[in-house]
Amino acid sequence: MNVPGRQDARLNRARVLAAAREAFAEQGPSVPLDTVARRAGVGAGTVYRRFPSKQALLAAVVNDRLDRLVEELRSLLGRPGDPGAAFFAAFGRAVAEVALNKALCQAMTTTEGISPGARDRLLAALSPLLARAQRAGAVRADATPEDVARLIAGCATMEHASTLERGGTLEHGGTLEHAGTLEHAGTRRRSATSAPAATSPSRATQIVMDGLRATTATTLTKPNETRCAECGTPLTPTATGRPARYCGNACRQRAHRRRHTPA
């Protein structure tokens, strides 16, 4: 049974979070809570009762973004198709989202800060995608979920550095300030170009993703041994003709699709 008061409270909270997300993005973390209340169409008391400080509101915004990201990653697990493609889509999406928010980026490498449980929640969403891709031979077998979390944080830092090179700006240096400033800079760039933010991974991130592919995890364990260029399976030498590059048609077709799919 839906209780009207509780439903109104949920709607008010959603309005406040949406308004705060927009306000932090447009004006940075210095925006007053009263401004957030006006944008949300609620009284200032409603905001202060639910979020007694700006840090509490900012933490709620960060966790709300994380909730949305986790839902996106979980939806990839339920879709049919190439497990490797699903994992790398999730990796790229996580990098793009984490790069917008310094607090979320920091949470990928620590259990402290504004969102202490963020890393564990993201790992819980990524781990099944990683395991499935590894079983399919698309991701190197020695990669762990913890490795992936660190790589996401590193790639997000690189993406942010690339943003600065393209004219983005940073303000302040503390965790609270950073948490809103990255998103603030990203929104200003999007509004300036009147186009949505790019979701394709940068070249640097693509290089890191290539390092996770099973093809780069193999080593020559025997003299003169060759392996499949796609999955790393040892190849049986042929007595005549050109040496094989792939172990079979499946790997050959997968490599062909990857080479001809736009980045």
Stockholm file with secondary structure:
# STOCKHOLM 1.0

chainA/1-263         MNVPGRQDARLNRARVLAAAREAFAEQGPSVPLDTVARRAGVGAGTVYRRFPSKQALLAAVVNDRLDRLVEELRSLLGRPGDPGAAFFAAFGRAVAEVALNKALCQAMTTTEGISPGARDRLLAALSPLLARAQRAGAVRADATPEDVARLIAGCATMEHASTLERGGTLEHGGTLEHAGTLEHAGTRRRSATSAPAATSPSRATQIVMDGLRATTATTLTKPNETRCAECGTPLTPTATGRPARYCGNACRQRAHRRRHTPA
#=GR chainA/1-263 SS CCCHHHHHHHHHHHHHHHHHHHHHHHHCTTCCHHHHHHHHTSCHHHHHHHCSSHHHHHHHHHHHHHHHHHHHHHHHHTSCSCHHHHHHHHHHHHHHHHHTCHHHHHHTTCSCSSCTTHHHHHHHHHHHHHHHHHHTTSBCTTCCHHHHHHHHHHHHHHHHHHHHHTTCCCCCCSHHHHHHHHHHHHHHHHHHHTSCCCCSCCHHHHHHHHHHBGGGSCCCCSTTCCBCTTTCCBCCCCSSSSCCSSSSHHHHHHHHHHHHSCC
#=GC SS_cons         CCCHHHHHHHHHHHHHHHHHHHHHHHHCTTCCHHHHHHHHTSCHHHHHHHCSSHHHHHHHHHHHHHHHHHHHHHHHHTSCSCHHHHHHHHHHHHHHHHHTCHHHHHHTTCSCSSCTTHHHHHHHHHHHHHHHHHHTTSBCTTCCHHHHHHHHHHHHHHHHHHHHHTTCCCCCCSHHHHHHHHHHHHHHHHHHHTSCCCCSCCHHHHHHHHHHBGGGSCCCCSTTCCBCTTTCCBCCCCSSSSCCSSSSHHHHHHHHHHHHSCC
//
